[in-house]
């Protein structure tokens, strides 16, 4: 029997309710992570060339999301605390009864901001930790001392009763570090999760994926270890589940950029519209792009493409292989390794 939660997710998908929204409030970041998909904002990359939504604009967007039926709101960056008004954004989101998840590096968190954030009762705060060893983590972020500051933030939040999670991509830079991260999470009283699917940069540059993506050997070791085979927990997944539509993106989830652009998801490269010109409801209900995405099912896959639940991403198929409905070769290769390990009973 399906849980009530699963029933809500499926009902939202059928009715095209944006149950879960990822809102990038800034692309600016005080770290320079090697694998980051942002083309502007992080250390070592160009400064953002456009003006972020102001606080009043963000509040208006949050009001429109509440009216559209959004329940789960994830606030992310860049580094969210580079916005001096970030706690005001969280406060307005909570006033509209969103269940709020915050993605942050934690490197700018102070005892005072940790207390203020805890008082707003977020669902959770997630911080990327690339190793239990500072030298490995700081090599990824390219900022000395970032590991210590992220761990300090995790402890500050935990002391204040906030649910915390450690998350990490699976990549060559920290291969073999995952059990250490899991042990660190247990020590901190935190959840944890890993994701083997790096994504290209927003301009389509796949060089970081080719250079940093996990090797087949790393993936076999990862898929054979039940301690590590966890997904970073998200309120509503965009990827298809068995028996569902091709993708939840644009059906029950979407992403908003710091400049007000609405995307079907955090990976799809084409905006469906901008909130500086149209309301969220107008974009969500009227965008030809979103309507096209919603009309597609597994039956529309072509040229030998496979659903590969948990591994196929149609947006990545578009970026990397040129066809939203065609094969996603990297995801299918991961699925094959996963199935080999499972069938071998390792």
PECORDA-V884855 format. One record per pair of residues at least 24 apart in sequence whose ideal C-beta (glycine too) atoms are under 7 Angstrom apart, sorted by sequence separation. I is the first residue (numbers start at 1). GAP is how many residues later the second one is. If there is no record, write none. Layout:
I;GAP
I;GAP
//
This chain:
80;24
99;24
164;24
166;24
170;24
301;24
302;24
303;24
308;24
311;24
73;25
75;25
79;25
101;25
165;25
167;25
170;25
300;25
26;26
73;26
79;26
87;26
94;26
127;26
164;26
165;26
166;26
167;26
168;26
169;26
170;26
196;26
264;26
306;26
71;27
72;27
73;27
74;27
75;27
76;27
81;27
90;27
94;27
127;27
165;27
171;27
238;27
308;27
70;28
71;28
81;28
165;28
74;29
79;29
87;29
91;29
169;29
264;29
296;29
55;30
62;30
66;30
87;30
90;30
158;30
58;31
62;31
158;31
81;32
90;32
125;32
25;33
55;33
59;33
63;33
140;33
155;33
55;34
62;34
139;34
140;34
154;34
194;34
154;36
194;36
195;36
41;37
125;37
127;37
129;37
193;37
195;37
130;38
136;38
192;38
193;38
107;39
114;39
118;39
124;39
125;39
126;39
127;39
128;39
129;39
173;39
175;39
193;39
38;40
122;40
123;40
124;40
128;40
172;40
193;40
250;40
124;41
126;41
136;41
171;41
107;42
114;42
118;42
171;42
172;42
191;42
106;43
107;43
114;43
118;43
131;43
171;43
172;43
175;43
250;43
251;43
21;44
106;44
109;44
118;44
130;44
170;44
178;44
249;44
250;44
105;45
111;45
115;45
117;45
132;45
182;45
114;46
131;46
182;46
247;46
267;46
18;47
106;47
109;47
130;47
133;47
268;47
29;48
106;48
132;48
170;48
179;48
267;48
21;49
28;49
29;49
30;49
131;49
132;49
179;49
267;49
18;50
19;50
23;50
25;50
27;50
28;50
29;50
131;50
178;50
246;50
265;50
269;50
18;51
19;51
23;51
26;51
27;51
28;51
132;51
246;51
17;52
18;52
19;52
20;52
21;52
22;52
23;52
24;52
25;52
26;52
30;52
129;52
132;52
170;52
245;52
246;52
19;53
24;53
22;54
24;54
26;54
28;54
246;54
25;55
129;55
26;56
26;57
25;58
25;61
25;64
167;65
204;65
249;66
240;67
242;67
247;67
165;68
199;68
241;68
246;68
240;69
239;71
31;74
239;74
31;76
30;77
30;78
44;98
43;99
43;100
34;106
126;106
33;107
33;108
34;108
32;109
31;110
32;110
32;111
31;112
206;114
223;114
31;115
204;115
219;115
223;115
197;116
199;117
220;117
224;117
219;118
223;118
200;119
200;120
216;121
220;121
224;122
35;134
101;134
35;136
99;136
196;138
34;139
37;162
39;162
35;163
37;163
39;163
72;163
37;164
38;164
39;164
72;164
37;165
35;173
34;174
35;177
34;178
61;195
57;203
53;205
52;206
53;206
52;207
53;207
50;209
68;212
68;213
61;214
20;215
64;215
65;215
20;216
64;216
68;216
19;217
64;217
61;219
9;227
24;231
27;231
13;232
20;232
21;232
24;232
26;232
19;233
20;233
21;233
22;233
23;233
24;233
25;233
18;234
19;234
24;234
13;235
16;235
17;235
18;235
21;235
18;236
13;238
13;239
12;240
9;243
22;244
18;266
16;278
//
